[in-house]
Amino acid sequence: MNSHFDKNKPVAIGSDHAGFDYKEDLISFLEAKEISYQDFGTHSKASVDYPDF
């Protein structure tokens, strides 16, 4: 399979607080494969939900 994936172009990643642990797993995977990434948050498990009306 011919891939056009460029390891030097960063992958954009982000999550809300519920996906934080999955995002951390993804970061570990990307780092192990030496794939650059840009993390757009969140940066903790603190709730980032919009308020209920």
N, CA, C, O and CB atoms as a CASP TS submission, in Angstrom:
PFRMAT TS
TARGET T0000
AUTHOR 0000-0000-0000
METHOD Language model
MODEL 1
PARENT N/A
ATOM      1  N   MET     1       0.844  -1.179   0.000  1.00  0.00           N
ATOM      2  CA  MET     1       0.000   0.000   0.000  1.00  0.00           C
ATOM      3  C   MET     1       0.887   1.240   0.000  1.00  0.00           C
ATOM      4  O   MET     1       1.811   1.352   0.806  1.00  0.00           O
ATOM      5  CB  MET     1      -0.959  -0.001   1.219  1.00  0.00           C
ATOM      6  N   ASN     2       0.607   2.145  -0.886  1.00  0.00           N
ATOM      7  CA  ASN     2       1.365   3.379  -0.986  1.00  0.00           C
ATOM      8  C   ASN     2       0.740   4.422  -0.063  1.00  0.00           C
ATOM      9  O   ASN     2      -0.421   4.790  -0.236  1.00  0.00           O
ATOM     10  CB  ASN     2       1.408   3.888  -2.450  1.00  0.00           C
ATOM     11  N   SER     3       1.507   4.894   0.912  1.00  0.00           N
ATOM     12  CA  SER     3       0.990   5.851   1.881  1.00  0.00           C
ATOM     13  C   SER     3       1.550   7.239   1.600  1.00  0.00           C
ATOM     14  O   SER     3       2.724   7.389   1.261  1.00  0.00           O
ATOM     15  CB  SER     3       1.333   5.413   3.314  1.00  0.00           C
ATOM     16  N   HIS     4       0.714   8.232   1.743  1.00  0.00           N
ATOM     17  CA  HIS     4       1.142   9.613   1.568  1.00  0.00           C
ATOM     18  C   HIS     4       1.303  10.300   2.915  1.00  0.00           C
ATOM     19  O   HIS     4       1.353  11.528   2.988  1.00  0.00           O
ATOM     20  CB  HIS     4       0.144  10.377   0.699  1.00  0.00           C
ATOM     21  N   PHE     5       1.382   9.518   3.970  1.00  0.00           N
ATOM     22  CA  PHE     5       1.518  10.063   5.315  1.00  0.00           C
ATOM     23  C   PHE     5       2.919  10.618   5.504  1.00  0.00           C
ATOM     24  O   PHE     5       3.903   9.950   5.184  1.00  0.00           O
ATOM     25  CB  PHE     5       1.213   8.990   6.377  1.00  0.00           C
ATOM     26  N   ASP     6       3.015  11.824   6.019  1.00  0.00           N
ATOM     27  CA  ASP     6       4.294  12.483   6.254  1.00  0.00           C
ATOM     28  C   ASP     6       4.510  12.602   7.758  1.00  0.00           C
ATOM     29  O   ASP     6       3.813  13.367   8.425  1.00  0.00           O
ATOM     30  CB  ASP     6       4.344  13.884   5.568  1.00  0.00           C
ATOM     31  N   LYS     7       5.470  11.852   8.297  1.00  0.00           N
ATOM     32  CA  LYS     7       5.737  11.872   9.737  1.00  0.00           C
ATOM     33  C   LYS     7       6.172  13.246  10.235  1.00  0.00           C
ATOM     34  O   LYS     7       6.080  13.527  11.429  1.00  0.00           O
ATOM     35  CB  LYS     7       6.799  10.853  10.079  1.00  0.00           C
ATOM     36  N   ASN     8       6.639  14.094   9.342  1.00  0.00           N
ATOM     37  CA  ASN     8       7.127  15.405   9.754  1.00  0.00           C
ATOM     38  C   ASN     8       6.022  16.447   9.862  1.00  0.00           C
ATOM     39  O   ASN     8       6.225  17.501  10.465  1.00  0.00           O
ATOM     40  CB  ASN     8       8.168  15.883   8.789  1.00  0.00           C
ATOM     41  N   LYS     9       4.863  16.169   9.289  1.00  0.00           N
ATOM     42  CA  LYS     9       3.724  17.069   9.447  1.00  0.00           C
ATOM     43  C   LYS     9       2.998  16.672  10.722  1.00  0.00           C
ATOM     44  O   LYS     9       2.651  15.503  10.894  1.00  0.00           O
ATOM     45  CB  LYS     9       2.763  17.015   8.203  1.00  0.00           C
ATOM     46  N   PRO    10       2.766  17.612  11.609  1.00  0.00           N
ATOM     47  CA  PRO    10       2.140  17.236  12.879  1.00  0.00           C
ATOM     48  C   PRO    10       0.679  16.818  12.720  1.00  0.00           C
ATOM     49  O   PRO    10      -0.062  17.351  11.895  1.00  0.00           O
ATOM     50  CB  PRO    10       2.229  18.388  13.852  1.00  0.00           C
ATOM     51  N   VAL    11       0.303  15.853  13.534  1.00  0.00           N
ATOM     52  CA  VAL    11      -1.078  15.403  13.632  1.00  0.00           C
ATOM     53  C   VAL    11      -1.748  16.269  14.694  1.00  0.00           C
ATOM     54  O   VAL    11      -1.198  16.445  15.781  1.00  0.00           O
ATOM     55  CB  VAL    11      -1.174  13.863  13.985  1.00  0.00           C
ATOM     56  N   ALA    12      -2.916  16.806  14.397  1.00  0.00           N
ATOM     57  CA  ALA    12      -3.660  17.610  15.371  1.00  0.00           C
ATOM     58  C   ALA    12      -4.505  16.680  16.230  1.00  0.00           C
ATOM     59  O   ALA    12      -5.255  15.855  15.709  1.00  0.00           O
ATOM     60  CB  ALA    12      -4.556  18.677  14.662  1.00  0.00           C
ATOM     61  N   ILE    13      -4.380  16.816  17.558  1.00  0.00           N
ATOM     62  CA  ILE    13      -5.183  16.005  18.465  1.00  0.00           C
ATOM     63  C   ILE    13      -5.808  16.891  19.533  1.00  0.00           C
ATOM     64  O   ILE    13      -5.281  17.954  19.864  1.00  0.00           O
ATOM     65  CB  ILE    13      -4.327  14.895  19.112  1.00  0.00           C
ATOM     66  N   GLY    14      -6.920  16.446  20.058  1.00  0.00           N
ATOM     67  CA  GLY    14      -7.600  17.157  21.129  1.00  0.00           C
ATOM     68  C   GLY    14      -8.705  16.296  21.690  1.00  0.00           C
ATOM     69  O   GLY    14      -9.104  15.303  21.082  1.00  0.00           O
ATOM     70  N   SER    15      -9.198  16.677  22.849  1.00  0.00           N
ATOM     71  CA  SER    15     -10.282  15.927  23.475  1.00  0.00           C
ATOM     72  C   SER    15     -10.953  16.797  24.526  1.00  0.00           C
ATOM     73  O   SER    15     -10.442  17.849  24.911  1.00  0.00           O
ATOM     74  CB  SER    15      -9.759  14.611  24.106  1.00  0.00           C
ATOM     75  N   ASP    16     -12.105  16.332  24.976  1.00  0.00           N
ATOM     76  CA  ASP    16     -12.680  16.934  26.169  1.00  0.00           C
ATOM     77  C   ASP    16     -12.177  16.130  27.364  1.00  0.00           C
ATOM     78  O   ASP    16     -11.350  15.232  27.203  1.00  0.00           O
ATOM     79  CB  ASP    16     -14.256  16.961  26.108  1.00  0.00           C
ATOM     80  N   HIS    17     -12.665  16.441  28.547  1.00  0.00           N
ATOM     81  CA  HIS    17     -12.165  15.757  29.743  1.00  0.00           C
ATOM     82  C   HIS    17     -12.454  14.257  29.727  1.00  0.00           C
ATOM     83  O   HIS    17     -11.683  13.476  30.285  1.00  0.00           O
ATOM     84  CB  HIS    17     -12.778  16.376  30.983  1.00  0.00           C
ATOM     85  N   ALA    18     -13.545  13.850  29.100  1.00  0.00           N
ATOM     86  CA  ALA    18     -13.903  12.429  29.064  1.00  0.00           C
ATOM     87  C   ALA    18     -12.936  11.617  28.199  1.00  0.00           C
ATOM     88  O   ALA    18     -12.764  10.420  28.430  1.00  0.00           O
ATOM     89  CB  ALA    18     -15.327  12.260  28.541  1.00  0.00           C
ATOM     90  N   GLY    19     -12.316  12.241  27.225  1.00  0.00           N
ATOM     91  CA  GLY    19     -11.389  11.545  26.345  1.00  0.00           C
ATOM     92  C   GLY    19      -9.934  11.764  26.685  1.00  0.00           C
ATOM     93  O   GLY    19      -9.049  11.353  25.935  1.00  0.00           O
ATOM     94  N   PHE    20      -9.676  12.410  27.813  1.00  0.00           N
ATOM     95  CA  PHE    20      -8.306  12.763  28.176  1.00  0.00           C
ATOM     96  C   PHE    20      -7.383  11.544  28.244  1.00  0.00           C
ATOM     97  O   PHE    20      -6.274  11.582  27.709  1.00  0.00           O
ATOM     98  CB  PHE    20      -8.300  13.481  29.509  1.00  0.00           C
ATOM     99  N   ASP    21      -7.827  10.462  28.896  1.00  0.00           N
ATOM    100  CA  ASP    21      -6.977   9.267  29.015  1.00  0.00           C
ATOM    101  C   ASP    21      -6.683   8.650  27.645  1.00  0.00           C
ATOM    102  O   ASP    21      -5.567   8.194  27.397  1.00  0.00           O
ATOM    103  CB  ASP    21      -7.651   8.223  29.923  1.00  0.00           C
ATOM    104  N   TYR    22      -7.669   8.637  26.767  1.00  0.00           N
ATOM    105  CA  TYR    22      -7.456   8.107  25.416  1.00  0.00           C
ATOM    106  C   TYR    22      -6.456   8.969  24.648  1.00  0.00           C
ATOM    107  O   TYR    22      -5.617   8.458  23.906  1.00  0.00           O
ATOM    108  CB  TYR    22      -8.793   8.032  24.648  1.00  0.00           C
ATOM    109  N   LYS    23      -6.559  10.279  24.838  1.00  0.00           N
ATOM    110  CA  LYS    23      -5.633  11.192  24.167  1.00  0.00           C
ATOM    111  C   LYS    23      -4.209  10.962  24.661  1.00  0.00           C
ATOM    112  O   LYS    23      -3.266  11.011  23.871  1.00  0.00           O
ATOM    113  CB  LYS    23      -6.050  12.658  24.400  1.00  0.00           C
ATOM    114  N   GLU    24      -4.045  10.715  25.945  1.00  0.00           N
ATOM    115  CA  GLU    24      -2.719  10.433  26.491  1.00  0.00           C
ATOM    116  C   GLU    24      -2.154   9.138  25.907  1.00  0.00           C
ATOM    117  O   GLU    24      -0.958   9.052  25.631  1.00  0.00           O
ATOM    118  CB  GLU    24      -2.779  10.343  28.024  1.00  0.00           C
ATOM    119  N   ASP    25      -3.013   8.130  25.718  1.00  0.00           N
ATOM    120  CA  ASP    25      -2.577   6.885  25.072  1.00  0.00           C
ATOM    121  C   ASP    25      -2.147   7.150  23.633  1.00  0.00           C
ATOM    122  O   ASP    25      -1.146   6.606  23.166  1.00  0.00           O
ATOM    123  CB  ASP    25      -3.705   5.830  25.103  1.00  0.00           C
ATOM    124  N   LEU    26      -2.902   7.982  22.942  1.00  0.00           N
ATOM    125  CA  LEU    26      -2.567   8.325  21.562  1.00  0.00           C
ATOM    126  C   LEU    26      -1.230   9.056  21.498  1.00  0.00           C
ATOM    127  O   LEU    26      -0.421   8.795  20.608  1.00  0.00           O
ATOM    128  CB  LEU    26      -3.676   9.186  20.938  1.00  0.00           C
ATOM    129  N   ILE    27      -0.996   9.962  22.428  1.00  0.00           N
ATOM    130  CA  ILE    27       0.279  10.682  22.472  1.00  0.00           C
ATOM    131  C   ILE    27       1.434   9.701  22.662  1.00  0.00           C
ATOM    132  O   ILE    27       2.465   9.824  22.001  1.00  0.00           O
ATOM    133  CB  ILE    27       0.273  11.733  23.607  1.00  0.00           C
ATOM    134  N   SER    28       1.271   8.741  23.550  1.00  0.00           N
ATOM    135  CA  SER    28       2.320   7.728  23.758  1.00  0.00           C
ATOM    136  C   SER    28       2.592   6.955  22.478  1.00  0.00           C
ATOM    137  O   SER    28       3.746   6.696  22.136  1.00  0.00           O
ATOM    138  CB  SER    28       1.918   6.754  24.882  1.00  0.00           C
ATOM    139  N   PHE    29       1.526   6.584  21.767  1.00  0.00           N
ATOM    140  CA  PHE    29       1.672   5.862  20.506  1.00  0.00           C
ATOM    141  C   PHE    29       2.419   6.709  19.477  1.00  0.00           C
ATOM    142  O   PHE    29       3.354   6.232  18.833  1.00  0.00           O
ATOM    143  CB  PHE    29       0.294   5.455  19.959  1.00  0.00           C
ATOM    144  N   LEU    30       2.003   7.966  19.326  1.00  0.00           N
ATOM    145  CA  LEU    30       2.639   8.847  18.349  1.00  0.00           C
ATOM    146  C   LEU    30       4.113   9.054  18.670  1.00  0.00           C
ATOM    147  O   LEU    30       4.953   9.046  17.770  1.00  0.00           O
ATOM    148  CB  LEU    30       1.922  10.193  18.301  1.00  0.00           C
ATOM    149  N   GLU    31       4.428   9.237  19.943  1.00  0.00           N
ATOM    150  CA  GLU    31       5.822   9.424  20.333  1.00  0.00           C
ATOM    151  C   GLU    31       6.648   8.169  20.068  1.00  0.00           C
ATOM    152  O   GLU    31       7.799   8.267  19.643  1.00  0.00           O
ATOM    153  CB  GLU    31       5.912   9.806  21.807  1.00  0.00           C
ATOM    154  N   ALA    32       6.078   6.996  20.312  1.00  0.00           N
ATOM    155  CA  ALA    32       6.792   5.741  20.055  1.00  0.00           C
ATOM    156  C   ALA    32       7.091   5.565  18.567  1.00  0.00           C
ATOM    157  O   ALA    32       8.112   4.986  18.196  1.00  0.00           O
ATOM    158  CB  ALA    32       5.974   4.549  20.569  1.00  0.00           C
ATOM    159  N   LYS    33       6.197   6.066  17.724  1.00  0.00           N
ATOM    160  CA  LYS    33       6.372   5.970  16.271  1.00  0.00           C
ATOM    161  C   LYS    33       7.121   7.173  15.697  1.00  0.00           C
ATOM    162  O   LYS    33       7.317   7.273  14.485  1.00  0.00           O
ATOM    163  CB  LYS    33       5.017   5.839  15.590  1.00  0.00           C
ATOM    164  N   GLU    34       7.537   8.087  16.584  1.00  0.00           N
ATOM    165  CA  GLU    34       8.243   9.311  16.192  1.00  0.00           C
ATOM    166  C   GLU    34       7.428  10.152  15.213  1.00  0.00           C
ATOM    167  O   GLU    34       7.956  10.706  14.249  1.00  0.00           O
ATOM    168  CB  GLU    34       9.590   8.964  15.571  1.00  0.00           C
ATOM    169  N   ILE    35       6.129  10.230  15.489  1.00  0.00           N
ATOM    170  CA  ILE    35       5.213  11.035  14.687  1.00  0.00           C
ATOM    171  C   ILE    35       4.958  12.332  15.447  1.00  0.00           C
ATOM    172  O   ILE    35       4.577  12.306  16.617  1.00  0.00           O
ATOM    173  CB  ILE    35       3.868  10.267  14.393  1.00  0.00           C
ATOM    174  N   SER    36       5.168  13.457  14.786  1.00  0.00           N
ATOM    175  CA  SER    36       4.962  14.742  15.451  1.00  0.00           C
ATOM    176  C   SER    36       3.467  15.019  15.592  1.00  0.00           C
ATOM    177  O   SER    36       2.654  14.554  14.794  1.00  0.00           O
ATOM    178  CB  SER    36       5.654  15.885  14.665  1.00  0.00           C
ATOM    179  N   TYR    37       3.125  15.784  16.622  1.00  0.00           N
ATOM    180  CA  TYR    37       1.722  16.096  16.887  1.00  0.00           C
ATOM    181  C   TYR    37       1.624  17.457  17.560  1.00  0.00           C
ATOM    182  O   TYR    37       2.594  17.963  18.124  1.00  0.00           O
ATOM    183  CB  TYR    37       1.067  15.003  17.768  1.00  0.00           C
ATOM    184  N   GLN    38       0.449  18.029  17.491  1.00  0.00           N
ATOM    185  CA  GLN    38       0.126  19.264  18.204  1.00  0.00           C
ATOM    186  C   GLN    38      -1.085  18.969  19.073  1.00  0.00           C
ATOM    187  O   GLN    38      -2.145  18.607  18.563  1.00  0.00           O
ATOM    188  CB  GLN    38      -0.150  20.466  17.211  1.00  0.00           C
ATOM    189  N   ASP    39      -0.934  19.119  20.370  1.00  0.00           N
ATOM    190  CA  ASP    39      -1.998  18.834  21.328  1.00  0.00           C
ATOM    191  C   ASP    39      -2.772  20.118  21.609  1.00  0.00           C
ATOM    192  O   ASP    39      -2.223  21.075  22.155  1.00  0.00           O
ATOM    193  CB  ASP    39      -1.420  18.236  22.645  1.00  0.00           C
ATOM    194  N   PHE    40      -4.048  20.132  21.235  1.00  0.00           N
ATOM    195  CA  PHE    40      -4.889  21.300  21.425  1.00  0.00           C
ATOM    196  C   PHE    40      -5.762  21.207  22.673  1.00  0.00           C
ATOM    197  O   PHE    40      -6.705  21.982  22.828  1.00  0.00           O
ATOM    198  CB  PHE    40      -5.754  21.499  20.217  1.00  0.00           C
ATOM    199  N   GLY    41      -5.455  20.264  23.561  1.00  0.00           N
ATOM    200  CA  GLY    41      -6.162  20.184  24.837  1.00  0.00           C
ATOM    201  C   GLY    41      -7.299  19.178  24.806  1.00  0.00           C
ATOM    202  O   GLY    41      -7.581  18.574  23.772  1.00  0.00           O
ATOM    203  N   THR    42      -7.911  19.015  25.884  1.00  0.00           N
ATOM    204  CA  THR    42      -7.631  19.627  27.170  1.00  0.00           C
ATOM    205  C   THR    42      -6.345  19.041  27.742  1.00  0.00           C
ATOM    206  O   THR    42      -5.799  18.061  27.235  1.00  0.00           O
ATOM    207  CB  THR    42      -8.811  19.420  28.146  1.00  0.00           C
ATOM    208  N   HIS    43      -5.886  19.675  28.810  1.00  0.00           N
ATOM    209  CA  HIS    43      -4.617  19.257  29.390  1.00  0.00           C
ATOM    210  C   HIS    43      -4.784  18.686  30.791  1.00  0.00           C
ATOM    211  O   HIS    43      -3.811  18.550  31.533  1.00  0.00           O
ATOM    212  CB  HIS    43      -3.659  20.420  29.426  1.00  0.00           C
ATOM    213  N   SER    44      -6.023  18.351  31.150  1.00  0.00           N
ATOM    214  CA  SER    44      -6.295  17.716  32.440  1.00  0.00           C
ATOM    215  C   SER    44      -7.653  17.021  32.365  1.00  0.00           C
ATOM    216  O   SER    44      -8.368  17.122  31.368  1.00  0.00           O
ATOM    217  CB  SER    44      -6.265  18.765  33.606  1.00  0.00           C
ATOM    218  N   LYS    45      -7.988  16.313  33.443  1.00  0.00           N
ATOM    219  CA  LYS    45      -9.287  15.638  33.516  1.00  0.00           C
ATOM    220  C   LYS    45     -10.383  16.553  34.058  1.00  0.00           C
ATOM    221  O   LYS    45     -11.521  16.118  34.236  1.00  0.00           O
ATOM    222  CB  LYS    45      -9.180  14.396  34.389  1.00  0.00           C
ATOM    223  N   ALA    46     -10.053  17.806  34.319  1.00  0.00           N
ATOM    224  CA  ALA    46     -11.049  18.750  34.836  1.00  0.00           C
ATOM    225  C   ALA    46     -12.180  18.922  33.819  1.00  0.00           C
ATOM    226  O   ALA    46     -11.939  18.972  32.613  1.00  0.00           O
ATOM    227  CB  ALA    46     -10.393  20.124  35.156  1.00  0.00           C
ATOM    228  N   SER    47     -13.393  19.010  34.311  1.00  0.00           N
ATOM    229  CA  SER    47     -14.565  19.123  33.451  1.00  0.00           C
ATOM    230  C   SER    47     -14.500  20.376  32.585  1.00  0.00           C
ATOM    231  O   SER    47     -14.154  21.462  33.051  1.00  0.00           O
ATOM    232  CB  SER    47     -15.837  19.135  34.291  1.00  0.00           C
ATOM    233  N   VAL    48     -14.838  20.196  31.323  1.00  0.00           N
ATOM    234  CA  VAL    48     -14.879  21.320  30.388  1.00  0.00           C
ATOM    235  C   VAL    48     -16.241  21.392  29.698  1.00  0.00           C
ATOM    236  O   VAL    48     -16.368  21.966  28.616  1.00  0.00           O
ATOM    237  CB  VAL    48     -13.754  21.193  29.339  1.00  0.00           C
ATOM    238  N   ASP    49     -17.254  20.808  30.332  1.00  0.00           N
ATOM    239  CA  ASP    49     -18.597  20.828  29.760  1.00  0.00           C
ATOM    240  C   ASP    49     -19.182  22.232  29.782  1.00  0.00           C
ATOM    241  O   ASP    49     -18.882  23.043  30.659  1.00  0.00           O
ATOM    242  CB  ASP    49     -19.510  19.869  30.515  1.00  0.00           C
ATOM    243  N   TYR    50     -20.020  22.492  28.797  1.00  0.00           N
ATOM    244  CA  TYR    50     -20.805  23.715  28.838  1.00  0.00           C
ATOM    245  C   TYR    50     -21.838  23.574  29.947  1.00  0.00           C
ATOM    246  O   TYR    50     -22.276  22.461  30.236  1.00  0.00           O
ATOM    247  CB  TYR    50     -21.486  24.004  27.461  1.00  0.00           C
ATOM    248  N   PRO    51     -22.231  24.664  30.565  1.00  0.00           N
ATOM    249  CA  PRO    51     -23.236  24.559  31.634  1.00  0.00           C
ATOM    250  C   PRO    51     -24.591  24.116  31.078  1.00  0.00           C
ATOM    251  O   PRO    51     -24.945  24.434  29.942  1.00  0.00           O
ATOM    252  CB  PRO    51     -23.383  25.909  32.365  1.00  0.00           C
ATOM    253  N   ASP    52     -25.336  23.383  31.893  1.00  0.00           N
ATOM    254  CA  ASP    52     -26.694  22.984  31.522  1.00  0.00           C
ATOM    255  C   ASP    52     -27.624  24.171  31.720  1.00  0.00           C
ATOM    256  O   ASP    52     -27.494  24.917  32.691  1.00  0.00           O
ATOM    257  CB  ASP    52     -27.174  21.757  32.360  1.00  0.00           C
ATOM    258  N   PHE    53     -28.557  24.343  30.799  1.00  0.00           N
ATOM    259  CA  PHE    53     -29.516  25.449  30.911  1.00  0.00           C
ATOM    260  C   PHE    53     -30.869  24.929  31.283  1.00  0.00           C
ATOM    261  O   PHE    53     -31.812  25.708  31.425  1.00  0.00           O
ATOM    262  CB  PHE    53     -29.603  26.238  29.611  1.00  0.00           C
TER
END
